[in-house]
Amino acid sequence: MTKRVLVGRPVHSELLGEATLPKKIALPVFASDALSSVAYATEEILLVLSAGGLALFHFTWYVAGAVGLLMLVVVASYRQNVHAYPSGGGDYEVATTNLGAKAGLTVASALMVDYTLTVAVSVSSGVANLASAFPVLNAHVVLIAVLVIIVITMLNLRGVRESGTAFAVPTYCFIGSIFVMITWGAVKIMSGHPLHAESAGYQIKSTGTYSGLALGFLLLRAFASGCTALTGVEAISNGVPAFKPPKSKNAATTLALLGGIAVTMFAGVTALALAGHVHAATDASDLIGLPAGQTPRTVIAQVARSVFGGSSPMFYLLQVVTALILMLAANTAFNGFPVLASILAKDGYLPRQLRTRGDRLAFSNGILLLSGFAILLVVVFQASPTRLIQLYIVGVFVSFVCSQTGMIRHWNRLLRSEVDQVMRRKMMRSRVINAIGAGFTAVVLVIVLATKFVKGAWIVVLAMPLIWLVMRSIQRHYAAVAVELTPPEDFKITNPSHNHAIVLVSRLHLPTLRAIGYARAARPSSIEAVTVELDSIELAALKEQWQAHAIPVPLTVIASPYREITRPIVDYVKRLRTENPNDIVTVYIPEYVLGHWWEQVLHNQSALRLKSRLLFQRRVVVASVPYQLRSAADREPGGLPAPQEGARKDASIIR
């Protein structure tokens, strides 16, 4: 009942084809991550440049311009990907097909890290923006971030259509609010009303004097931080199957819309931040003039206050929709990670449970796995965007480089066999675009690794090989199991010499009678009932009942001087196997089924312990014979027969 309230009713498999998205819904579902980065990409550039004080802020335009150009290049490159590989494998499929399984696994490990960080960074940044509008929330950011992830998880478990509709409204509200802010800010500036941010009067403590190589390195660090604006671009190539037909065309169009909207908003926010003289620093103590104990607002919050005014409803509206889009940007990962995990599980690199869809046609296990890892990151890093951002974008640029390199080999392979000149020209144009993308992203990857490694990127650099090794180990395990389970060509089904049945008995009650009747119905070669002597008085009573009911099965008593149950039975079964190595031993365990969890606490779990031990014995078959008690019967329509009727039926079975 609880699951149905939270997740909804099951959806029939025949409706899988209907769970596709038009472009207007696909844009907020798959592009919310890249669009939301507008809220913090400019801030990350300013935070890095603040190391040199206010003197370096004039470089912001150059850094932001490089980031915008890179985004356009990456978007153009990925438009070639979605046309060439519309199956939804994305970077993983491109790298595996063209560069080999090891390269594909490298991309997969990078994307899994990036998707997890996307959730943690986006939600943490969204909560931070919400706290900028309502400072009272600053003391509860971790709890709020965890709750937001849980809510997004629930929405995604309900299925792609419902989650897409839920995320479309705040995404379009965010886009509209940003464009209103940019337009209104431009009108104010042109009409002679300059913008003035609340931090414009603050001075910034510089950590040193930067010139020459030091200045170049700092600018590269700022560029690397600003490249967070590119995260999420690859999500559309992973989600092509979720688009309405024609899938590739619609995905490519959505990518173009994403690039144009994101670059325009990023440039507009950066321009307003510089026009309003927004000042930011990594450490609040470095802002000279900031009142003691006060947390500085985010850059986009300061820009909104300078444009609309601190008491304007538009300021609060923008902060709320910014917080929402940042939180919902995590949905990009919730759409990409489960699909990637399903593909990896199909290829044998992840547990098979991640391969199948849940009863709402969503990859439920992948969604839950992603949310668990994201919550862990949020708690460990205390929902701090500044700390989490240092781990960001390493993974995504690894996948960018491998994907674009793989696309170059893809076009080279097709060009060797293509004779049509029109198609050859199209392929060569696509190859040039992908080559430019590969070159740009490779340079950026080097910059990111060089500038962010000691700031926290080393964690990602260490995590990716570990994930790679784990996935290879899983694949080797599945391969080894498949080999072991494959019958030889000359294999013939042979019956065992004998099947010796053992019915475990603790006392003579209805579950025992049912187990004996079931064992006899199987017609084994020989059968015996086995009990362990724990109490001489109870044993004497059992023997007396056994004779009184004329049970047609011999009763064997196993001594247990140390009052154990599991070990004596396992040893007895081992002895039977040793004496008759060609026989099969079938152990029947009578169990009664309880209807409530609290009832389980009142009964020992000896049957569970026995099964766990006996299942590891060769040539031993373990059969549970359930007997549903009334509390369990009440949970099913119709219930079970009354105990008296059941007793008569079980008694008739064994006679």
N, C-alpha and C positions, 0 to 999 in steps of 0.2 A: 504493500500500500504506500509506504513512504517513498519507494523508488518511483512509483507511478506518478505521485504528486510532484516530485522534483524533476523527473526526466520525461514523463509522459507515457502514453500508451505505445506498445510495440508497433512498428511500421513493417508492412509486408515487404518481402524481398522484391516483389514485382514492381514496387514503386521506386526502386533504386534509380531508374533512369529519369524519374521526375525530380529528383533532388539536385537539379542543376540551377545555375544562377545566370540571370541576364547581366549585362555590363553595369547597369546602374546599381545592382546589389553587389556584384563581384568587386567593383572598385573599393567600397568600404571594407569588404571582407578580407581581400588580399592585399590592399594597398594602405591600410590604416597605419601600419608600422612606418613605412617610408614617409607618409604624409605627416604623421605625428612628430617625426624627428625635427620638424620645423620648430617645435616648442623648445628644443634643447640644443640643437646643433650650433646656433649662433652663440649661445651661452658657453658651450664647451670651448669655442675658439677664444672668446674673451677671457675665460678663466686661465687658459694657458698663456696668453699674451700678457696677463696681469703680472706675471713673474718679473717683467721689466718695467712695471709701473705704467703710468698713463702714456709714457712716451712711445710705446709700441702699438697702441690701439689703432693708429692709422694704417697698420698693415692688415687690419681685419678685412678690408675690401679685397685685397689681393688673395688672401687665403680663402674667403668665401667664394670668390670668382673661380678659383681652381676647383673647389668642391662642386660648384654648380656645373662646371664643364665636365668633370668626371662623372657626375650623375647622368648627364645627357649621353655620354659615351657608353656607359653601362646599360642604360635603357635601350639604346639603339642595338647594342650587342645581344641583349636578351630577347629582342624581337626576332632575331634570327633563330634563337634557341626554340622558341615556342612553335615556330613554323616547322622546324626540322624534327623536333621531338615532342609531339602533342600528347604522349601517353601519360604524362604526369610524373615521370621519373626525375625531371629537372636536371640539376647539375650532376646528381649521382648517376643517372642513366647516361648522360653525355660522357662523363669521365670513364665510366665502366666500359662503354661500347668502344670508345676511341683510344683510351690510354691504358686500359686493363683493369682487372679486378682490384689490384692494390691501390691504384689511384682513385677508383670509385669509392673504395672503403675510406680513403683519406678524406674525400669530399663528404661522405656520410658522417664521419666523426666530427668534422668541422661544422657541418650544418646542425647536428644534434646539440653541440655546445652553443652555437649561435641562437638557435630557437629557444633554448632554455634561458639564455641571457636576455633575449628579447622580452620574454615575459617578465623577468625580474626587473630589468631596467625600465621598461615602459610603465609598469604598475608603480614602481617606486617613484619615478619622475611625475606620474600623474598625481600621486598622493602629495608629493612635495608642492606641486602647483596648487592643489586644493588647500594645503596648509598656508600658502602665501596669501590666499584670500581670507582664510579663517585660521589665524595663528593659534587658536586654542587646540587645534588638531596636532600640533607639533609633537606633543608628548605621546601620541598614539599611532604614529605613522606605521610601525611594524604590524600592529594588529589590523589596521585598516587595509594595508597592502595584502595581508594574508586573506582577509575576508573578500577582497575584490577578486583575487585569484580563484577563490572557491566559487564565487558567483559566476565568473566567466566560464569556469569548468562546467557548472550546471547548465549554462546556456548552450555550450557546445555539445554536451551529452544529449541535449534535446534534438540535435540534428542541424545540418548545414543551413536549411532553409529558414528555420526559426531563428538561429543565431545571426544569420545574415540580415534578416529584417530588423532584429533588435539593434544591430550595430550600424545600420545605414543612417538612421536619423541623427545620432550624435556626430557621426563623421561629416555629414553634409552641413550640419550646424557649425562645426569647427571650421570647415573650409569657408563657409559664408561669413563667419565672424572675423576670420583673419583678413579676408578681402575687404570687408567693411572697415576694419582697423587701418589697413594699408591705404585705402582710398581716403578715409577721413583724415588720417595723418598727413597725406600728401596735400589735401585741400588746406589744412591748417598752415602748413609750411609755406605754400604758395600764396596764401592770403596774408602773410606777414605775422603769423602767430607761431613762433618757434616752439619746439617741444622741449620740455625740461623734465628729465627723470628725477625721481626722488634721491638717486645716488649720484646725481651730477656734481654735487658739491663735495663728495667724498674723495679723499686722496687715497692712493694705494701704495703700500710699502713694497718697494722692489726688492727682489731677492738677490739682485746683482746687476752688473752692467753688461749688456749684451751687444756684441759687435762681431763682425767677421764670422768665423765658423760657429761661435756660440749663438749668434743671432740666427744664422741659417738653421741650426739644429732646433732652436725654439720655434721658428716658423714652421718647420716640418712637423713638430709636435702639435702645433695648433691645427695644421692641415689634417693630421691623422685623427685628432679629436673631432674635427668638423666632419670627417668622413662617416661619422655615425649617421649622417643624413641618408646614406646609401643602404642601410640595413633594411631588409624587407623587399628590395627590388626583385630578388630571386624567387620570392614566394609565388608570384604569378606563374612562373615556368613550372613550379611543382604542382600547381593547382589547375592546370589546363583542363583535365577531365571534368571539373566542376562547372565549366562554362557551358552555356547553351550553344548548340551548333549554329554556325560553323565555329568550332571551339578555338582553333588556332588563330583565326582572324579576330575573333572577339577578344582573345587574350592579348594579342598584339596591340589592338586598339586601346585596351585598358592600360597596357604598359605605357603607351604614348601619352594617354591622359594623365597617368601618374607622374611621368617625367615633367610634363609641362606645368601641371599644378604645383608640384612639390618645389621645383626650381623657382617659380614665380613667388611663392609664399616665402621661401627661404631668403630670397633676395630682398623682398619687401620688409620682412622682420629685421634683417640685418641693417638695412638702410635706416629704418626708424630708430633702431637701437643706437646707431652712430649719431643720428640727427638729434636725439634726445640726450646724448652723452651718458648713456647707461654705463655704469662702472661695476665690475664684478671681480671677485677674488676668490681663490680656492679656500682660504681660511678667513672667516669673518673678522678675525682680529687684525687682518691686514688692511681692512677698510678703515681709514682714519676719518672719524666723524660719525661712524655708526654708533648709535647709543648702546651702552653696555647691556648685554643680555638679549639683545634683539637679533633675530635671524633675518638676514637680507632676503628680499623677495627674489623670485626667479626673474631672469631677463625679460621673458615674455610678459610677466606680470607688471614689471616696471614700464615696459613699452605701452601696455594697455592703459596704465594709470596716466602716463604722460599724454596719451592721445584722447582718452575719454574722460579723465578725471577720476580721483579716488573714490568718489561717492556715486559715480554714474552706474546705473543698472547694466550698461554695456560692459563695464569692467568686470562686474561679478559674473555676468553671462559668459564672457570670454574665458574667465578662469574656470568656470564650471565645465564648459564644453571642452576646454583644453585638458582638464583633468580627466574627463570622460574619454576623449580620443586617445590620450596617452595610456589610460588603463585598457581601453578596448584595442589598442594597437597590439596588445598581447594576442589578440585573436588571430593575427597573421600567423603567429607561431602555432596556435592551436589548429589551424587549418593545414599548415605545412608539416609539422612534426609527425602527427599520426599517420599521414599518407606515406611519408618517407619511412617511418617505422614499419608500416605494413609491407612496403616493397622490400625492405631489408629482411623482414621475417620470411617473406616468400622466397628470397634467395638464400635463406638459412643462416643469416648473420645475427638475427635477434630471435628471442623466444617466439614460438609459433602463436602464442596467445595474442600477439600484436597484429597478426595478419588479418583476422576476421573482423567484420563489423558487428556492432552491438544491435540490440533490438530496435534502435532508432536510426539505423543505417549509418551511424557514426562509428569511427574507430575508437570505441570507448576505452579500451585498455591503454592505447597510446595517449589519449587525452589525460587519463588519470596519472600515467607515468610522468608526463611533462609537467603537470601541475604539482606533483610531489617534489620534483627536483627544483622547480621554480620557488616554491615555498621555502625549501631548505636554503636556497641562496638568499632570499629576502631576509630570513631570520639570521643567518650567519653574518651578512653584511649590513644588518640593521636598517634595511630599506634605504640605503644611502646611494642616490644616483651617482654622486661623485666617485665613490669607491667602486661601484659596479661598472661604471663606464670604462674604467681602465682595462677590464677584461673583455670589453666589447670589440666587435668588428674584426678581430684576428681571424676567427673562424669563417666569417662571411667572405673575406678577401682571399682566403685559401680556396674556397669553393669557386669564387669568381675566376681566379687564375686557371685552375684546373678545367673549369667549364669552357672558358674561351679558348684555351689551348686545345682541348678536345674538339671544339667546333672547327678549328683550323684543319685538323686531321680529317674531320668529317667531310669538309668540302674538298680537300685534296683527294680523298678516296673516290668521291662522286665524279670529280673532274676527269679522273683517269678513264672512266667508261662513258662519259657523256659526250655525244657528238653534235647535239643540237646547239647551234651557236647562241640562240636567244637564252636558253637555259644556262649555257656556260657563262655568259656575261652576268646573269643574275647570281650564279654561284660565286663567281670571282668577286663581285661587289660585296656579297655577304662575307666572303673570306677576308676581304680588306677590313670590313667593319669589325669582325671578330678578332682580327690580328691587332687592330688598334686597341680594342678592349683588353686583350690579353697583355699587351705592352703596358698600358696605363695601370691596370690592376696589379701587375707584377711589381711595378715601381712602388705603388702605394703599399703593397704588402711588406716590402722591405722597409719602407719608412715607418709603418705601424710597428713592426717588430723591433726596429732600432730605437724608436722613441717611447714605446709603451712597455717594453719588456720588464724593466725594473719597477715600473709603476703598478704592476699586477698582471700584465699580460703573460708572465711566465706561468701562471696557474693554468691558463688555457693551453699554452704550449706543452705543458706537462699532461693535461687532461686528455688532449686529443690522441696522443699515442696510446694512452691507457685504454681509451674507448676502442681504438683500432685493434689492440691486442685482445680485448674482451670479445669483440665481434668475430675475430678470426678464431678464437678458442671455441666459441659457440658453433661456428661453421664446421670446425674440425670434429666437434662432438657429434653433430648431426650426421656428418659424413661417415664417421666411425660406426654409429648406431645403424645407419642404412646398410653398410657393408656386413655388419654382424647379423642383421635380420634377413638378408637376402639369401634364399635357399639355393643350394648348388643345382646345376642343371640336371643331375641324376637323382635329385631328392625324391623320395617316395614317402608317403604317409604310412607310418607303421604304428600299430597299436601297442601300448605297453603290455608287458607280460601279465601283470595283475594291477588292479586298482584297489588299494586298501583304504577303506573309509574309516575315519575317526570322528565321532561326535563328542564334542567337549561338553561335560556336564558339571554344573555346580550344585544344582538341586533339581528335583523332579517337578517342574512346573510347565505351563503351557508352551513357552518358547522351546524348552527341551523336547517336548513331545512333537512339536512341529518339525524341529531339526532332524529328529530320528526318522520321522515319516518321510521327509524329503530325501534323506540319505538312502533309505531303503528303496524309494521309488527310482533312484538312479541306478539300481542293480549293480553295486560294486562286487568285486570278487570276494571280498571279505569285509566285515564291518564290526566295529567294537565301539562302545562308549567308554570315555576316559574321564576320570575325575582325579583331582589332587587332594590328598589327605591333609587338611589343615586343622581339623578338630575331630577327635575320635567319636564324640557323641553325635555330631552332625553326620559323620560317615555311616555310623550304625543305623541312623534313621533313614538315610538315603538307600542303603542296602535293603532295609525292611520294606520301604515303599516300592523299590524295584521288583522285589519278589511278589509283593501284594498285587501289583498291576500286571504281573506276568509279562514284562517287557521282553520281546523276543530278540534282544541284543545283549551280548555279554558285557558286563561292566568291569573295566580294568581300573585298579586303584594305583596311583603313583604316589610314593612317599615323598614328603617335603619337610625334612627336619628343620629347615630354616624358614618355613612358612611362606615360601615363594610360590607363585603360580606360573609365571611365564617361563622361567628357566627349566623347571622339570618337564614341562610339556615340550619345549623345543628340544631338549636332550632326548626325550623319548622318541620324537619324530626323527631325529638324526639317527638314532639307533636302528629304527625300522628301515631307513634308507640304506644304512650300511649293510644290514643283513640281507636286504633284497634290492641291490642297486638298479635292477631293471624295472622295478615296480614304481607305480605312481601312488603317492600318499595324498588323499584328499581329506582335508580337515574342515569339518562343518562347525561353525561357531554360531550358536543361537544368540540373538540380540533382541532386546526390546527397544522400540523406538519411542522416544519421548517428544511431546509436543511443544515444550517450552524450554528456553535456554537455562532457566534457573533450576529446572529439574535435573539437568545434566550434572550440576554441582553435587546433588544428593546421591549420585551413584558413581561407583568407581568405574574406570575406563579400562578394565582388564582386557576386554575384547579388542579394543584399539591397539593396546600394547602387544597383544599376541599376534595380531595381523601384521603389525609393523616388523616383527621379528621373523615370522614364518614366511613372509613374502620374499625374503632373501635366500631361502633354502631352495636348492635345485630339486626338480622333480617333485615339488610339493604344490598342491593346489589348495587355495584357501577360499572357502565359500561361506559368506555371511547369510544366515537365515533370519530375516527380520520378523519381529512380532510387534505390531503397532498397538500401543496402549490407547486407552480411550482419549487421553489428551491429544495424542497425535491424530486419532481418527476424527476428532472434532474439527481439525484444520482442513479436512477434505470434504467435499460435498458427498452426502450420503452416509458418511461414517463407516464403521465396521460392525460386524455382528456382536451381540452381547457376549460377555465372557463365558456364560454357561453354554451358549450355542457353539462358541469356538472350542470349548473344552470337549464337547461331544464329537465335533469334527476331527480334532486332533487325536482323540482316543481311537476313533475309527480308522485313522490313517495307519497306525502302527500295529493293528491287529491282523 
